[in-house]
Amino acid sequence: MTLSGVFAPLPTPFDDQDRADTARFGKAIARWATTPLTGFVVLGSNGEAVLMDDFESDRVIVAAREAVPRGLTLIVGTGRESTQAAIKASKRAAEHGADFVLVRTPGFFKNQMTADAFVRHYTAVADASPVPVLLYNFTALTGVNLQPPVVSTLAKHPNIVGMKESGGDVAVIADLVNGAPNGFNVLAGTTSSFYAALCVGAIGGILAVACVLPDACVRLFELVKAGKHDEARELQRQLMPISKLLGSHGVPGLKAALRIAGYDVGVPRPPLAPVGESAVAAIRTALDAFANTATTA
């Protein structure tokens, strides 16, 4: 399984009884699987994983594995606040068919999340996980930061093979790439810095926009690989309006955009709420503008 390319962090559908809707999820994945995406992330931040219990999470993993073709990479989020829970979640994900696990930083006890704490946590998870581990740094959500020197230490572990960096700071991404051993895979987590991240050595991205505009995100990746930087920068510019809207509205905005794009992924799980009419209109306008620009480009 490869980590080079573009991955979509899939949202989890919920039915009108607020239950994880695995049948609806399978149908949506079948459509995503027809796109040129490299693979998918389930139970990540956009999958509302923190709002789900372990039983639901396992059902979602099973449904995803059944729907994702074996030629595509399946990454499963297994981050938990305790090391023991993250180990158990990673083992269950592997049992249910995950190719990799994506482990976000624990952040509830922020002041105690030192470099040593992160090294202990991730080393224990990687020692126990039956499948390779990806670190996941998303400071805006967790309130803690997995610094490049810590990543450099962890990257030496044979079962820690890469990370998703969602901060969007290209200098940090460059430090992560340059400070890790060869073969350590850094994935960008924000569309707004995707082009620049690829230029400094990221091997791909896990991008919310890729759920909505998979062909365009893969095209940007391929343009950079081909050295067609002028075209890549222009495509990056065209993606910025929808990227900013999804960034500001989060999961509710992503689900609204997907409904507009014809994906049946339901509404956010409470306490999250659907975005208002003005946000839906702005998202629709941005998607229409992108389609018009792409058509005339």
C-alpha positions in Angstrom: 0.0 0.0 0.0 1.3 3.4 -0.9 1.2 6.7 1.0 2.2 8.8 -2.0 -0.8 10.6 -3.4 -4.1 12.2 -2.3 -6.3 10.8 0.4 -9.9 11.9 1.3 -10.7 12.1 5.0 -14.2 10.7 4.8 -17.1 12.0 6.9 -19.3 9.5 8.7 -23.0 9.5 7.7 -25.5 9.3 10.5 -29.2 8.4 10.1 -32.3 10.3 11.4 -31.9 8.3 14.7 -28.3 9.6 15.1 -26.8 6.2 14.4 -23.8 5.6 12.2 -25.2 4.7 8.8 -22.9 2.1 7.4 -25.1 1.3 4.4 -25.1 4.9 3.3 -21.4 5.0 4.0 -20.7 2.1 1.7 -22.6 3.6 -1.1 -20.7 6.9 -0.8 -17.4 5.1 -0.7 -18.3 3.2 -3.9 -18.6 6.5 -5.7 -15.4 7.9 -4.2 -13.6 4.7 -5.3 -14.3 5.6 -9.0 -12.1 8.7 -8.6 -8.3 8.8 -8.9 -7.8 9.1 -5.2 -5.0 7.0 -3.7 -7.1 6.0 -0.7 -9.2 7.1 2.2 -9.1 8.0 5.9 -12.0 7.0 8.0 -12.5 8.0 11.7 -10.4 11.0 11.4 -11.3 14.5 12.4 -13.7 14.9 9.5 -15.1 11.5 10.4 -16.4 12.9 13.7 -14.5 10.1 15.4 -14.4 11.8 18.8 -18.2 11.8 18.8 -18.4 8.0 18.4 -17.9 5.1 20.8 -15.7 2.0 20.0 -18.6 -0.2 18.9 -19.7 2.4 16.3 -16.2 3.0 15.2 -15.6 -0.7 14.6 -18.8 -0.9 12.5 -17.6 2.0 10.4 -14.2 0.4 9.8 -15.8 -2.9 8.7 -18.1 -1.1 6.3 -15.2 0.9 4.9 -13.1 -2.1 4.4 -15.9 -3.9 2.6 -16.4 -0.9 0.3 -12.8 0.2 -0.4 -11.2 -1.8 -3.2 -8.1 -3.6 -2.1 -6.0 -1.6 -4.5 -6.7 1.6 -2.6 -5.2 2.4 0.8 -7.4 2.5 3.9 -6.1 4.6 6.8 -8.1 4.4 10.1 -7.9 7.0 12.8 -7.2 5.4 16.2 -6.2 8.4 18.3 -7.4 8.2 21.9 -6.5 10.1 25.1 -4.9 7.2 26.8 -2.1 5.1 25.5 -3.9 1.9 26.3 -7.1 2.9 24.5 -5.0 3.9 21.4 -3.3 0.5 21.4 -6.6 -1.3 21.7 -8.2 0.8 18.9 -5.2 0.3 16.6 -5.4 -3.5 17.1 -9.1 -3.5 16.4 -8.5 -1.4 13.3 -5.9 -3.8 12.0 -8.2 -6.8 12.7 -10.9 -5.1 10.6 -8.6 -4.5 7.7 -6.8 -1.1 8.1 -3.6 -0.7 6.1 -2.3 2.1 8.4 -3.5 3.7 11.6 -3.5 7.5 12.1 -3.0 8.4 15.7 -3.7 12.0 16.8 -1.9 13.5 19.7 -3.7 13.2 23.0 -4.4 16.7 24.3 -6.8 16.8 27.2 -4.0 17.1 29.8 -2.2 19.7 27.7 0.4 20.9 30.2 1.6 17.3 30.7 1.9 16.6 27.0 5.7 17.1 26.9 8.1 15.7 24.4 8.8 12.8 26.6 5.1 12.0 27.0 4.6 12.0 23.3 7.6 9.7 22.8 6.3 7.3 25.4 2.8 7.3 24.0 3.7 6.8 20.3 6.4 4.3 21.0 4.0 2.1 23.0 1.4 2.3 20.3 3.8 1.6 17.5 5.3 -1.4 19.5 1.9 -2.9 19.8 0.2 -2.0 16.5 0.0 -4.8 13.9 0.0 -2.3 11.1 2.2 0.8 10.5 1.5 3.9 12.4 1.1 7.5 11.2 1.5 10.4 13.6 -1.2 13.0 13.5 -0.6 16.6 14.5 -3.6 19.0 14.5 -2.8 21.7 17.0 -5.9 23.8 16.1 -8.1 21.0 17.5 -6.0 19.3 20.1 -4.2 22.4 21.6 -0.9 20.6 21.6 1.9 20.5 19.1 4.1 17.6 18.0 7.3 19.4 17.3 9.8 18.4 14.6 12.5 17.2 17.0 10.0 14.8 18.6 8.9 13.6 15.2 12.6 13.1 14.3 13.0 10.8 17.3 9.8 8.9 16.6 10.5 8.5 12.9 13.4 6.2 13.8 10.8 3.6 15.1 10.4 0.9 12.4 6.6 0.9 12.7 6.2 4.7 12.6 6.2 5.3 8.9 4.9 8.9 8.5 2.6 11.6 9.7 -0.2 14.0 8.8 0.7 17.6 9.6 -2.4 19.8 9.6 -0.9 23.1 10.7 -0.3 24.4 7.2 3.1 26.0 8.1 5.3 25.1 5.1 8.5 25.8 7.1 7.4 23.2 9.7 6.7 20.7 7.0 10.1 21.3 5.5 11.6 20.7 9.0 9.7 17.5 9.4 10.9 16.2 6.0 14.5 17.2 6.5 14.7 16.0 10.1 13.3 12.5 9.5 15.1 9.4 8.0 14.7 8.6 4.3 11.4 6.8 3.7 9.4 8.7 6.4 6.3 10.0 4.7 5.0 13.5 5.5 1.4 14.2 4.4 0.0 17.7 4.2 -3.3 18.2 6.0 -4.4 21.5 4.5 -5.3 22.3 0.9 -4.2 25.9 1.3 -0.6 24.8 1.6 -0.7 21.6 -0.5 1.3 22.9 -3.4 4.0 24.4 -1.2 4.1 21.3 1.0 4.7 19.1 -2.1 7.5 21.4 -3.2 9.4 21.0 0.2 9.1 17.2 0.2 5.7 16.1 1.4 4.7 12.9 -0.5 1.0 13.7 -0.6 -2.0 15.0 1.3 -5.0 14.1 3.4 -7.3 16.9 2.3 -11.0 17.7 3.1 -11.4 19.3 -0.3 -10.4 15.9 -1.9 -13.8 14.6 -0.7 -15.6 17.2 -2.8 -13.1 17.8 -5.7 -11.0 14.6 -5.8 -10.0 15.0 -9.5 -8.7 18.5 -9.0 -6.7 17.6 -5.9 -5.1 14.6 -7.6 -4.4 16.8 -10.7 -2.5 19.3 -8.5 -0.4 16.4 -7.1 0.3 15.1 -10.6 1.2 18.5 -11.9 3.8 19.0 -9.2 5.3 15.6 -9.8 5.5 16.4 -13.5 7.3 19.7 -12.8 4.5 21.8 -14.3 4.6 24.4 -11.5 2.8 27.2 -13.3 -0.2 25.0 -13.9 0.0 23.7 -10.4 0.1 27.1 -8.8 -2.9 28.2 -10.9 -4.9 25.2 -9.8 -3.9 25.8 -6.2 -5.2 29.4 -6.6 -8.6 28.1 -8.0 -9.0 25.7 -5.0 -8.4 28.4 -2.4 -12.0 29.8 -2.1 -13.6 26.4 -1.3 -10.7 25.4 0.8 -11.1 28.5 3.0 -14.9 27.8 3.4 -14.4 24.2 4.4 -11.7 25.3 6.8 -13.9 27.9 8.5 -17.1 25.7 8.6 -15.4 22.4 9.5 -17.4 19.1 9.4 -20.8 20.8 8.9 -19.4 22.7 5.9 -17.8 19.6 4.4 -21.1 17.7 4.7 -23.0 20.6 3.1 -20.5 20.7 0.2 -20.8 17.0 -0.3 -24.6 17.3 -0.4 -24.2 19.9 -3.1 -21.8 17.6 -5.0 -24.4 14.8 -4.9 -22.9 12.7 -2.0 -25.4 11.3 0.5 -23.5 11.7 3.8 -26.2 13.1 6.1 -25.9 15.8 8.7 -23.4 16.4 11.5 -23.7 14.6 14.8 -24.9 16.7 17.7 -23.6 18.9 19.3 -22.5 19.9 15.8 -25.2 21.4 13.7 -25.7 21.9 10.0 -24.4 25.2 8.6 -27.0 27.9 7.8 -28.4 28.9 4.5 -25.9 31.7 3.9 -23.0 29.3 4.4 -24.6 26.8 2.0 -25.0 29.5 -0.6 -21.4 30.6 -0.2 -20.2 27.0 -0.6 -22.4 26.5 -3.6 -21.1 29.7 -5.2 -17.5 28.6 -4.6 -18.0 25.2 -6.1 -19.8 26.7 -9.1 -17.0 29.2 -9.6 -14.4 26.5 -9.5 -16.3 24.4 -12.0 -16.6 27.4 -14.3 -12.9 28.3 -14.0 -11.8 24.7 -14.5 -14.0 24.5 -17.6 -12.5 27.6 -19.2 -8.9 27.0 -18.1 
